[in-house]
């Protein structure tokens, strides 16, 4: 089965996971004249391609494999993770026996960008787990990642040894999976004041990552940057006045976006460097920070 970009999966509050084909709607958008409003109702009723009712509770975690087209994992609030395998007739076969190992709700899932049978999970139990679909006896590796709930994770598709995690305490951490154990994080950032709600590596820059938080901020970070006292002194000489860099702002912080309430998620555009979308309770924003243009042109 070839994974199509118009196939999506969603959670329902009844604990059902549904797969949808959005191709017709995307086609309608691509051919519609945005200047014409015909007053027609834009709500369409559509049957899902597949419904899985085997989860014992609602959940949040879903991820499609980028290596095996059509392969999906779903994780629920009862600690269970189910594996979806695509079938020849365009449907899915979902294993009734879940992957078990977390002690509390599974909050997020991420497939390895290079290994077809490996995925990562994070949980309210403060751990990150690494799984192999060929093993049904638990995680290959489990690491206490934060002191509070681990809400979100992101596996770097450009540097596949790097994993990022965001916590309920407002911190996020960067991990090198080649030496993955407790307190082995390679970077720890405590800038946000509320829980991290989304985290995602850039599609075009291996060292760039975006983060959203319940403090109504979206931040973009370049982990390759370090504070350079010599460069700061040269800059102050150039503008002929003394300017002190704020001590409480990490040098890796590139950009802060505000103005949305209850931010939930961000995603980078797969084709356009530096472009990303953020969703919130009061709508969504599409933005492209100008100070990232030098990163993509260098």
Legacy VTK file of the C-alpha trace (Angstrom):
# vtk DataFile Version 3.0
C-alpha trace
ASCII
DATASET POLYDATA
POINTS 298 float
0.000 0.000 0.000
1.389 3.393 -0.976
0.925 5.948 1.795
-0.839 9.012 0.406
-0.608 12.484 1.890
-4.395 12.787 1.793
-4.908 9.832 4.159
-5.227 10.916 7.797
-6.041 9.273 11.130
-7.992 10.826 14.001
-8.948 9.983 17.576
-12.527 10.246 18.806
-13.522 10.881 22.418
-15.305 7.511 22.303
-11.934 5.769 22.029
-12.318 4.953 18.342
-9.525 5.610 15.856
-10.682 6.400 12.333
-8.809 6.681 9.033
-10.066 9.133 6.422
-9.425 9.884 2.759
-9.290 13.656 2.344
-8.389 13.541 -1.354
-11.746 14.816 -2.609
-11.663 17.810 -0.288
-8.085 18.702 -1.162
-8.927 18.478 -4.839
-11.885 20.788 -4.311
-9.650 23.317 -2.568
-7.055 23.206 -5.344
-9.639 23.945 -8.039
-11.867 26.412 -6.160
-11.843 30.112 -6.922
-11.079 31.835 -3.589
-12.732 35.041 -4.803
-16.122 33.352 -5.229
-18.446 32.681 -2.303
-21.479 30.749 -3.500
-23.008 30.556 -0.037
-23.129 26.766 -0.087
-22.658 24.768 3.091
-19.021 23.646 3.198
-19.680 20.772 5.642
-19.482 17.353 3.974
-20.496 14.054 5.509
-18.101 11.246 4.748
-17.601 7.676 5.908
-14.153 6.726 7.231
-12.014 4.189 5.395
-11.436 2.232 8.591
-12.578 2.307 12.229
-10.731 0.597 15.075
-12.730 0.091 18.267
-10.210 -2.000 20.180
-8.812 0.714 22.441
-10.201 0.625 25.994
-10.128 4.396 26.401
-9.646 7.587 24.428
-6.151 8.657 23.469
-3.946 11.243 21.823
-1.024 9.413 20.224
-0.912 8.593 16.501
1.929 8.346 14.014
2.355 7.128 10.443
5.581 5.393 9.460
7.705 7.233 6.910
9.531 3.985 6.076
6.666 1.484 5.673
3.770 3.082 3.737
0.442 2.763 5.531
1.862 1.487 8.836
0.394 3.274 11.863
0.617 3.145 15.655
-2.017 4.451 18.081
-1.668 4.858 21.842
-4.343 5.427 24.490
-4.845 6.640 28.044
-4.894 3.038 29.338
-1.201 2.520 28.454
-1.932 0.450 25.319
-0.307 0.853 21.904
-1.782 -0.863 18.842
-0.001 -1.563 15.568
-1.836 -1.054 12.275
-0.643 -2.925 9.186
-1.924 -2.009 5.699
-3.667 -4.728 3.673
-3.846 -5.322 -0.072
-7.465 -4.143 -0.291
-6.636 -0.660 0.973
-7.743 -1.316 4.554
-5.837 -2.046 7.753
-5.313 -5.020 10.010
-4.951 -3.903 13.621
-3.418 -6.316 16.093
-5.786 -6.934 18.986
-2.921 -7.570 21.414
-1.398 -4.194 22.320
2.166 -3.279 23.164
2.247 -2.772 26.936
4.924 -1.326 29.176
4.006 2.198 30.248
2.437 2.667 33.680
0.249 5.585 32.635
-1.263 7.292 29.594
0.645 7.135 26.303
0.895 10.771 25.204
2.809 10.650 21.914
4.329 8.221 19.407
7.053 8.620 16.796
8.301 6.124 14.206
12.011 5.922 13.528
12.793 7.800 10.292
15.193 5.041 9.196
14.251 1.732 10.899
11.039 0.158 9.633
10.085 -1.644 12.846
11.229 0.797 15.535
9.142 3.485 17.219
9.324 5.669 20.335
6.644 6.518 22.890
6.307 8.918 25.792
4.015 8.837 28.772
2.573 10.534 31.816
4.765 8.080 33.756
7.730 10.441 32.897
9.449 7.926 30.600
10.332 7.554 26.938
10.226 4.039 25.522
11.862 2.550 22.432
10.013 -0.375 20.841
10.667 -3.006 18.170
7.522 -4.399 16.520
9.162 -7.831 16.323
9.221 -8.028 20.125
6.007 -8.399 22.104
7.582 -8.663 25.570
7.851 -4.937 26.265
10.094 -2.036 25.396
13.605 -2.504 24.105
14.602 0.471 26.238
12.843 2.676 28.778
14.350 5.885 30.177
13.068 8.333 32.795
13.166 11.462 30.669
11.671 14.240 32.821
10.501 14.892 36.372
6.947 15.434 35.121
4.643 14.054 32.409
6.301 13.698 29.011
3.719 15.238 26.694
5.380 15.158 23.280
8.364 13.776 21.387
9.882 14.346 17.939
12.358 12.113 16.082
14.749 14.076 13.883
14.387 12.926 10.247
17.599 14.657 9.153
19.735 13.430 12.062
18.122 10.148 13.053
20.135 9.750 16.270
18.441 12.801 17.797
15.155 12.785 19.726
13.439 15.749 21.407
10.966 15.611 24.300
8.692 18.187 25.924
7.319 18.004 29.450
4.420 19.209 31.590
6.864 21.296 33.623
7.635 23.538 30.634
11.058 22.100 29.870
12.240 20.331 26.753
15.269 18.133 26.240
17.384 16.827 23.384
18.602 13.227 23.433
21.288 11.377 21.476
19.946 7.849 21.021
23.460 6.472 20.632
23.884 6.994 24.384
20.302 7.001 25.618
19.956 6.661 29.391
18.585 8.651 32.316
20.099 12.152 32.632
22.085 11.642 29.410
20.292 14.458 27.569
22.605 16.603 25.461
20.572 19.792 25.984
17.974 20.996 28.502
15.925 24.162 28.058
13.727 25.829 30.671
12.287 28.872 28.935
8.561 28.185 28.742
6.448 28.768 31.874
3.674 26.269 31.130
3.458 22.687 29.748
4.979 21.961 26.357
2.145 21.088 23.975
4.039 20.366 20.753
7.592 19.892 19.545
8.898 19.217 16.048
12.247 19.214 14.249
12.519 21.309 11.104
12.023 19.547 7.775
15.062 21.329 6.292
17.541 22.118 9.089
18.778 19.298 11.310
19.611 21.625 14.221
16.371 23.667 14.163
13.331 22.804 16.265
9.966 24.410 16.983
8.118 24.300 20.314
4.663 25.401 21.472
3.528 25.803 25.053
0.430 26.456 27.126
2.033 29.828 27.946
0.757 30.956 24.490
4.179 31.096 22.899
5.712 29.374 19.891
9.495 29.356 19.950
12.063 28.360 17.339
15.521 27.200 18.352
18.796 26.587 16.527
20.789 24.142 18.615
23.992 24.809 16.669
24.273 28.338 18.101
26.391 29.313 21.089
26.964 32.637 22.776
29.973 34.402 21.233
31.432 37.169 23.411
33.813 38.277 20.656
30.983 38.650 18.148
28.906 40.605 20.690
31.824 42.998 21.305
32.276 43.504 17.562
28.572 44.271 17.193
28.656 46.815 20.028
31.647 48.541 18.398
29.815 48.669 15.085
26.723 50.374 16.529
28.915 52.540 18.820
27.004 51.801 21.994
26.999 49.148 24.650
24.264 46.560 24.298
24.091 43.709 26.768
22.634 40.410 25.592
19.855 39.313 27.964
21.242 36.785 30.395
17.941 34.932 30.719
17.568 34.229 26.980
19.431 31.183 25.647
21.567 31.974 22.582
19.838 29.120 20.743
16.485 30.957 20.846
15.864 32.292 17.328
12.260 33.457 17.344
9.203 33.914 19.576
5.674 34.018 18.175
2.775 35.220 20.341
-0.819 36.320 19.876
-2.601 32.956 19.938
-4.505 31.538 22.895
-4.129 27.950 24.104
-1.562 26.817 21.530
-1.780 23.115 20.778
0.381 22.110 17.832
2.906 23.192 15.236
4.074 21.613 11.991
6.816 22.569 9.544
6.027 22.675 5.837
7.611 19.708 4.086
8.565 21.619 0.935
8.982 25.304 1.885
11.983 25.958 4.188
11.176 27.975 7.293
7.401 27.908 6.847
5.304 26.512 9.665
1.736 26.421 10.958
0.516 26.663 14.535
-2.919 25.747 15.846
-4.677 27.161 18.895
-8.107 27.423 20.448
-8.743 30.693 18.586
-7.555 29.601 15.134
-4.370 28.843 13.290
-1.414 30.924 12.062
0.925 30.385 9.116
4.293 32.082 9.537
7.797 32.264 8.133
10.273 34.080 10.390
12.559 36.384 8.403
15.552 35.720 10.634
15.573 32.079 9.477
16.234 32.964 5.840
20.000 33.108 6.422
19.893 29.570 7.813
18.344 28.176 4.649
20.495 30.196 2.259
23.791 29.310 3.900
LINES 1 299
298 0 1 2 3 4 5 6 7 8 9 10 11 12 13 14 15 16 17 18 19 20 21 22 23 24 25 26 27 28 29 30 31 32 33 34 35 36 37 38 39 40 41 42 43 44 45 46 47 48 49 50 51 52 53 54 55 56 57 58 59 60 61 62 63 64 65 66 67 68 69 70 71 72 73 74 75 76 77 78 79 80 81 82 83 84 85 86 87 88 89 90 91 92 93 94 95 96 97 98 99 100 101 102 103 104 105 106 107 108 109 110 111 112 113 114 115 116 117 118 119 120 121 122 123 124 125 126 127 128 129 130 131 132 133 134 135 136 137 138 139 140 141 142 143 144 145 146 147 148 149 150 151 152 153 154 155 156 157 158 159 160 161 162 163 164 165 166 167 168 169 170 171 172 173 174 175 176 177 178 179 180 181 182 183 184 185 186 187 188 189 190 191 192 193 194 195 196 197 198 199 200 201 202 203 204 205 206 207 208 209 210 211 212 213 214 215 216 217 218 219 220 221 222 223 224 225 226 227 228 229 230 231 232 233 234 235 236 237 238 239 240 241 242 243 244 245 246 247 248 249 250 251 252 253 254 255 256 257 258 259 260 261 262 263 264 265 266 267 268 269 270 271 272 273 274 275 276 277 278 279 280 281 282 283 284 285 286 287 288 289 290 291 292 293 294 295 296 297
